[in-house]
């Protein structure tokens, strides 16, 4: 997804607000946007990163 796209930015902002992400999670989210093809894939990547960081 293109982080410069207005619609993508709106989706990111909604995710940040609804999931109440902290600073580290927001930075992870921004890094994962460019490699994700959809919002669902982005959410899956976030889950994976959270799982990976706990282990």
C-alpha positions, 0 to 999 in steps of 0.5 A: 500500500502507498503510505502517501495515499489519502485513503491509506492514511485514513485507514492507518489513523483508524487503526491507531485510534481503534486499537489504541496503539502505542508509539512502538506499535505505530512505528511498526505499523508505518514500516509494515504499510509499504510491504502490505497489499491490503488492510487485512494483510497489514493487520496480519503482519502486525499480529505476526510482528507482535508474536515474533517480538514476544518470543 
